[in-house]
Amino acid sequence: MKTMEWIHWDNVLATGHAILDIDHQRLADLFNRLATVVKERKGKAACVELLDDIIHHAQVHFTFEEQLMSEQNYPKADQHAAEHFRLTRQAIRFMAKFQADSAGSHIPLIHFPEDWLTRHILTADKELAVFLSSTD
């Protein structure tokens, strides 16, 4: 099975912080596996399993970021953590809606990765990485 790329990992998404980038690449890989499952019509159960993996990995990643922000006294930590809370809540709601919809309801999955992952990395996480690099 060749993995489809919804999210192409490149220097545009890279924050320059090694651990953040490894976690982000893992999330991008999970989203790309989800794209492949959708494209190959593997069914709702396979999509839900990957959505669950994405949410779990993101929650672990968010906890790491929040610990890092706390340790480094990041001035926008509360705002960034609130964004994590919003993203997690949105993902859980998205998965519940997806599970409740008919079997052919894969269309909303197409926009999920851009809205959920890419925008957060390009804004909040890049800003955090710049701050962290200035404290080294």
N, C-alpha and C positions, 0 to 999 in steps of 0.2 A: 504494500500500500504506500504510494507516494503521498507525502503530506502536502496538502495545499497551503499556500501562504496567504492568510488574511492579514497578518502583521509581519511585515518584512523587517527583520532586525538589522539595523545599520547604525552608522555614527549619529544619525539624526536622533534616534531614540536613546543612545548611550548617554549616561549621565557623567561618566568619568569616575564614578565610585564603584570599585570592583564588585563588592558584595551586592549592592543595589542592582548593578547591571546583570549579574548572574541570575538573581531572582527574577528580574524583569524578562530576561531571555527565557527562563523556564515558563513564565506566564505566557509569553508570546508563543512558545512551543505548544502549550496546552490549548490555546486559542486556535492555533493552526491545525492541531489534531481534531478539534471540534469542527473546523471548517471541512476537513476531509470526511468526517463522519456524516456531516450534513450533505455534502456533495454526493457521497456514495450511498445515501439514503439508508444508513445503518439502523435507523429507528430511534424512537423517542428514548428508550432506556439507555442507549449508548450516549445520546446527547446529555441526558440528565447525569449520567456517571461523570462525564467530562466537566459539565458545569459544576458539579459538586467538588471535583478535584480543583478546579479553578478557584472556587470560593475558599476552599480550605487553604490552598497555597497562598492566596492573597491575604487571608487572615493572619497566617504565620508571618508573612512578609511585613504586613502592616504593624504587627506587634514588634518586630525587629526595628522597623523604622522609628516607631514611637519611643522605643527604649533608647535608640541612638540620639533622637532629638532631645530627650530628657537629659541624657548624659552630657550632651554638648550645649545645653541651655539654648536650644534653637528658639529664636524670638517668635517664630510663627508656628510653634509646635501645636498649640491649641487649634489653630485654623487648619493645619495639615491633618491632625487627628480627626477633626470634624469631617473633613473630606473623606478620610478612610471610613468613618462611620456611615456617611451618606452612600459611598460606593458599595459597601457591604450590604447595607439595607436594600439598595437598588438591585443588587445581584440576587439576593434572596427572594425579593418580590418577583423579579424577572423569572427565576427558576420556578417559583410556585405558579405563576401565570402560564409558563410554558408547559408545565406538567398538566395543568387543567385544560389547556386548549386541545383541539383536535390533532390527530396524528400528523396532519400536513402543515402544521403551524411552524415551520422552520424559518420562515422569512424574517421574523424579528431577530433571529440569531445573527443575521448578516451585519447588523449595525452595533451589536453589543460590544465587540472588542474595541472598535474605534472610540465609542462613547466612554467605555469603562476603563480601558487600559491606556490607550495612546494619549489621550488628552491629559490624563493625570501625570504620566511620565513627562510629557513635554512642558508641563507648567510646574506643578508643585514639586515633583521629584527632582527636576533639574535645578530648581531654586535651592532645594535642600542640599544637593550635591555641591553646588557652588559655595554655600555656607560652610559645609563640612570641610571642603578643601582649603578654605581660608583659616580654619582653626588648627590645621596640621602643623 
